Amino acid sequence: MRSALLSVMLLAAPAMCQQPEEESQPARLPSGKLQMDEILKTDHERALREVDQIMKLAAELKDDLEKSGQYVYSLNAEKKAAEIEKLAKHVRASIRRH
């Protein structure tokens, strides 16, 4: 009984000591580029476009506020402020992911 247990342990020992399999290779596109690099590049370009849009809307909002009176704000100004907020949240979420 002891010898059977010892032989089972000796046979199982090499399997327990084996190196874990290496992680799979990162996904590549047909062009050979890393998929993750292309995703990051696309996200970065989209964030830059969104920031440009935020800047444009902010300038328009400033002009609208300067034109409107002290007590009256246009509905258009509120819509622009909401769009700025939405874009800013999207850019922030994109930054947090990376």
N, C-alpha and C positions, 0 to 999 in steps of 0.2 A: 504494500500500500504506500509506504513511504517512497519507495523507488518510483512508483507510478506518478506520485505527486511531484517529485523532484524532476522527473523527465518532462512533465507537462510544463513546469515552471521554466525549465531550460529552453524548451521549444517556444514558449511565449515571450521570453525575455528579449530576443532580437526584435520582435514586432513592436514591443513596448518602447524600445530605445530608438526606433527609426525617427529620422528627422521628419517634421511635418512637411507636407507637400507645399511647394512654393505657391504663392498667390498667383492667380492667373494673370496673364499679361494685360495691360490696359487696352481698352478697345481702340482700334485704329479705323480711320476712314479709308475708303478705296484709294485716296490720294497718298496714303501713308502717314498722314498727320494724326496726332492723338486726338481722339474725340473730345476729351475733356478740355484740351487747349482751344479747340474750335468753339466749344460752348462758352468758355470764359471770354474769348475774343468777341463773340456775338453779344454776350451780356454787357460787356464793356462798351461796345459801340452803341447799343440800345440805351444804356445809361447816359452816355454823352448826348445823344439825340434828345432824350427826355429833359436833361438839364438845360439844353439850348431852348427847348420849348418852355420850360419854367421861366427862364430869363426873359423870353419874349412876352409871355403872359404877364410877368411881373411889371415890365415896362408899360404895357398896355393898361394894367390895373392902376399903376401910378398916374398915368395920364387921365384916366377916367375919374380918379379921386380928386385930382387937381381941378378938373373941369366942373365936377359936381359941387354943389353947395355944402356948407358945413353941416346941414341937417338932413340932406337928402343924398341917398346913394342909389345908383341904378341897379336894376336886377342883373344887368350884364356884368357889373363889377362883382356881385356876389357869385355869379357863375364862374368868373375867371379865378376868383379866390378859391373856390371849391376845386377847380381843375388843377390849380397849382398844388393844393394840398394832396390831391390824389396822385399826381405825378411824383411829388416829393416822397410820399409813402412808398411808392413803387421803387424808386431809386434807393431808398433806405433799406428796403427788404432785399434788394439785389446786393447791396454792399454787405449786409449781414450774412448772406449765403456764402460769401467768398471770404 
